[in-house]
Amino acid sequence: MAYDLLLKQAHLVDPANRVNDTVDIAIENGRIARVDPVISSQSAERTWDLRGAVVAPGLVDGHMHTTLGPGGEAAFAMLARAGVSTAIDFAGPPKLVMELARKHGSGITIGSLQVLRPSAGPGEHAFSSGPETIFSDPDPDLAAIRAGVERGLDEGAIGSKILGGHFALTPSATLRIIEETVARGAYMGFHVGTTETGSNLAGLREAVSMAAPNRRIHLCHISSALRGQILPNRLHEAAEAMDLLNAAGDSVVSESFLTRWSPDPGKCIGGIPDSAIVRTSLRAGGYEPTEDGLELAIREGYTYVNVPRGDNNVAVTGEEGLVYWRGMDTDAGIAFPISYADTGLICATNKRPDGRFTVTALASDAGLLPYNVTLNHGLSLVEFGAFTLSDLIWKGSYAPARMLGLTAKGHLGEGADADIVVIDRDRKEAAHLLVAGELVMSNGMVIGRGGRFLTTDRGVEAVKTQGLEPQVLDLTRSLLYRGWNEESGVGSQALF
Ligand SMILES: [Zn+2]
């Protein structure tokens, strides 16, 4: 038998299969054919000597963005450089994500949610490059909610996203969206907050109360809800958040990021920033929650603007950032340094009494923004001793794959997809990335093109219509529909 490719003597970190050792890895037809201490070089058409390198399953970024303002063209290359082989756009719309992926894909696997958000005000239905407006008011009726959920699935999304912290819906509408999405077996992502709460601990309490064993929810970037808005001490908020998530058990899956930067839509409508979080962030920095306040915040270096630079966007502030934001008529991605490293560290490392992580996974919330730092900052946390390299790969690759029901990703057991990141531990970055056994990124140069698009049965035609190759996701295997202890096989019982 001749394997297509043999990776020789790499240090493999594959927590789901309990491997943390120097091995040879044989790849055939895009999948892992064999992992053993030594496999004969005669058995492969090509070999790659990876002595001294660490290899791991490619990162699965369960929450990123390609449509949050201009610059989405670069997101796919930026993700590949960060060692990400699979990524989900957590806003959509799926059609726009697909258009970007078809033209600018880097060979990595992409999927999308469909955001269900209200308009900024009466008569405002602006379609910006940012998250799309679906409802005319914050309390849509059941028919409108059903139509929104179904439209997303028919257009290729794997589920729904509520951006409550940015664009609040009433609690009852929020719960109805969750129910209608779960009733269709689709993925349910929730950035906490409703008209009654916000993107804070109160929103997190409310969101957890909406989850149930038969109505599981993915809660986004937990640490961004912990900024001391509800309790005087944000560390007390973090402690309560960990208790809430532990008590919720399998009813909630969640992620957190490893950056201080939170991405937001910079669009203003009628002199007011469209996103409630932008308004809150401006107030937190001592600025007026208006378009003028945002202009001043950019000018003075508090707010950064995401500016396209070829296939690697950059964050720019001051006059240069202002000129770009104005030139885009305010419709650009922006970021504030308003998440905290201490609460971020707690969310990244805290464990449940049973040994599992409290927050399920690490995700970037970046993509087109230059904060794809899960591997880079995660390796610093390993050096710091906050967790092990196995923990990092568990939270950055395996757990998010399980969240999504991607049983052939996030680990490198026999038959798994040969999505592999080669890690340079000294430089704390991804040196090379393979997807299905093909090199898509090497030393910062992105070679890959196109890529598969994850969808459900309902979205296959929409993906094909967009000229992409669909990969149907079996969401019954997602943690939203089958908890850690309801799965058998690879990694089901592994605790690290
Ligand atoms: Zn996001």
Boltz pocket constraint, residues with backbone or C-beta under 6 A from the ligand:
constraints:
  - pocket:
      binder: B
      contacts: [[A, 63], [A, 64], [A, 65], [A, 90], [A, 220], [A, 263], [A, 365]]
      max_distance: 6.0
